[in-house]
Amino acid sequence: MKKVMMFLVAAMMIVVAHAQKPSQLPVPDLPIDERTNLVTYQDVVKQEGTPKVLYDRAMEWVKKYYKNTNEVIKKADAEKCVIEMRSSVRIYSKQKDGTELHKNIVYYNFKLECRDNRYRYTITNFNERAASAAPIENWFKTDSPYWSPSQYEWLTQIDSQVKELINSLEEGMLPPEVFEDEW
């Protein structure tokens, strides 16, 4: 029994010695809201149109972007020109052979507000699917005994997927091109 324990202790020491230190890794550059201390993507985008026109464009984009809008849209107020949604992104763990294995789902809140000649999006409240709320902000805490370098990779994956979402939204909010059939 003592030999097994000694072997396990030695193995753990080797693993710890070869593990990357948090200070050696670049910290993912996700936007943190100063008031809430939550990862929050928010911007006001200037776009010509009335609130109703922008709201209609936003609804059209939502219906194209998301497969099941009934699951995603939590509140759509055409009068106030506001859409509130809850959706998710997937995160993956890299295996030793380089393949990616689905790790989990991270949910987020997404709000679109339309006003004269502008709209604002707010994407925040990211939580990993778990028995209780597991905010991704905990993945920045390198002093946690549960921290691992893969958490920085997951944050980077989330950032990439949210930026793709924002690019799609901005393209979808552009006025439709009008083609004149000149023959």
C-alpha positions in Angstrom: 0.0 0.0 0.0 2.9 2.4 0.8 4.4 1.7 -2.6 1.2 2.6 -4.4 0.9 5.8 -2.4 4.5 6.7 -3.1 4.0 6.1 -6.8 0.9 8.2 -6.8 2.7 11.1 -5.0 5.6 10.9 -7.4 3.3 10.8 -10.5 1.4 13.9 -9.2 4.7 15.8 -8.6 5.8 15.0 -12.2 2.4 16.2 -13.6 2.5 19.4 -11.5 6.1 20.1 -12.6 5.2 19.9 -16.2 2.0 21.8 -16.1 1.9 25.2 -17.6 1.9 28.0 -15.2 -1.0 30.6 -15.5 1.5 33.4 -15.8 3.0 31.8 -19.0 -0.3 31.8 -20.8 -1.9 34.8 -22.5 -5.1 35.9 -20.7 -8.0 35.8 -23.1 -9.1 39.4 -23.9 -12.8 39.2 -23.3 -14.7 42.4 -22.5 -15.6 42.7 -18.8 -18.3 45.1 -17.7 -16.9 47.4 -15.0 -20.3 47.6 -13.1 -21.3 43.9 -13.2 -17.8 42.3 -13.6 -19.4 40.0 -16.1 -18.2 39.2 -19.6 -20.3 41.5 -21.7 -20.3 42.4 -25.4 -22.2 45.6 -26.0 -22.2 48.2 -28.7 -24.4 50.8 -30.3 -24.3 50.5 -34.1 -25.4 53.4 -36.2 -27.8 52.2 -38.9 -30.3 54.3 -40.8 -33.9 53.4 -40.2 -36.8 53.9 -37.8 -37.0 51.7 -34.7 -39.7 49.6 -36.4 -37.7 49.1 -39.5 -34.6 48.1 -37.5 -36.7 45.8 -35.3 -38.2 44.1 -38.3 -34.7 43.6 -39.7 -33.5 42.2 -36.4 -36.4 39.8 -36.2 -35.7 38.6 -39.8 -32.0 38.1 -38.9 -32.9 36.2 -35.7 -35.2 33.9 -37.7 -32.4 33.2 -40.2 -29.6 32.8 -37.7 -31.2 30.6 -35.1 -32.7 27.2 -36.0 -35.4 27.2 -33.3 -36.5 30.8 -32.6 -39.3 29.6 -30.3 -36.6 28.3 -27.9 -34.3 31.3 -28.3 -36.6 34.3 -28.2 -37.7 34.9 -24.6 -39.4 38.3 -25.2 -40.2 40.2 -28.4 -41.7 43.6 -27.9 -42.6 45.2 -31.2 -43.9 48.3 -29.5 -40.7 49.0 -27.6 -38.6 47.5 -30.4 -36.7 45.1 -28.1 -35.9 41.4 -28.5 -34.6 39.4 -25.6 -33.0 36.0 -26.2 -31.3 33.1 -24.5 -29.0 31.0 -26.6 -25.7 29.0 -26.3 -22.3 28.2 -27.8 -20.5 24.9 -27.6 -17.0 24.5 -26.1 -14.6 21.7 -26.9 -11.6 20.1 -25.2 -8.5 19.3 -27.3 -7.3 15.7 -27.0 -3.7 14.7 -27.1 -4.0 13.6 -30.7 -5.3 17.0 -31.6 -9.0 16.1 -32.1 -11.7 18.1 -30.4 -14.2 16.5 -28.1 -17.4 18.3 -27.1 -17.0 19.5 -23.5 -20.2 21.4 -22.7 -22.6 24.2 -23.6 -22.3 27.8 -22.4 -25.6 29.8 -22.3 -25.8 33.5 -22.7 -28.4 36.3 -22.7 -28.7 38.4 -25.8 -30.7 41.7 -26.0 -31.3 43.8 -29.1 -32.8 47.3 -28.7 -33.7 49.5 -31.7 -34.0 53.3 -31.8 -34.0 55.9 -34.5 -30.9 55.3 -36.7 -29.2 52.9 -34.3 -29.5 49.7 -32.5 -27.7 48.2 -29.4 -26.8 44.7 -28.7 -25.9 43.3 -25.3 -24.6 39.8 -24.9 -23.8 38.8 -21.3 -24.5 36.4 -18.4 -22.5 33.5 -19.8 -23.0 30.3 -17.7 -21.7 26.8 -18.4 -24.5 24.2 -18.2 -24.1 22.6 -14.8 -26.2 21.6 -11.8 -26.1 25.2 -10.6 -25.0 28.4 -12.3 -21.4 28.2 -13.3 -20.3 31.6 -14.6 -17.4 31.6 -17.0 -15.8 34.6 -15.2 -14.5 31.9 -12.7 -12.3 30.6 -15.5 -10.2 33.8 -15.1 -9.3 32.9 -11.5 -6.0 31.2 -11.8 -5.6 30.9 -8.0 -8.6 28.5 -7.9 -7.7 24.9 -7.1 -10.0 23.9 -10.0 -8.3 26.1 -12.6 -6.8 24.5 -15.7 -5.1 26.0 -18.8 -8.0 24.6 -20.9 -10.3 27.2 -19.3 -8.4 29.9 -21.2 -8.9 27.9 -24.4 -12.7 27.7 -23.7 -12.8 31.4 -23.1 -11.1 32.0 -26.4 -13.6 29.6 -28.2 -16.5 31.6 -26.7 -15.0 34.9 -27.7 -14.5 33.6 -31.3 -18.1 32.3 -31.6 -19.6 35.5 -30.1 -17.6 37.7 -32.5 -18.9 35.6 -35.5 -22.5 36.1 -34.1 -21.9 39.9 -33.9 -20.5 40.0 -37.5 -23.6 38.1 -38.7 -25.9 40.5 -36.8 -24.2 43.6 -38.3 -24.5 42.1 -41.8 -28.1 41.2 -41.2 -29.0 44.6 -40.0 -27.8 46.3 -43.2 -30.6 47.4 -45.5 -31.5 44.9 -48.2 -29.9 45.5 -51.6 -32.3 46.7 -54.2 -31.6 45.3 -57.6 -33.1 47.1 -60.6 -33.8 44.9 -63.5 -32.6 47.1 -66.4 -33.1 45.3 -69.6 
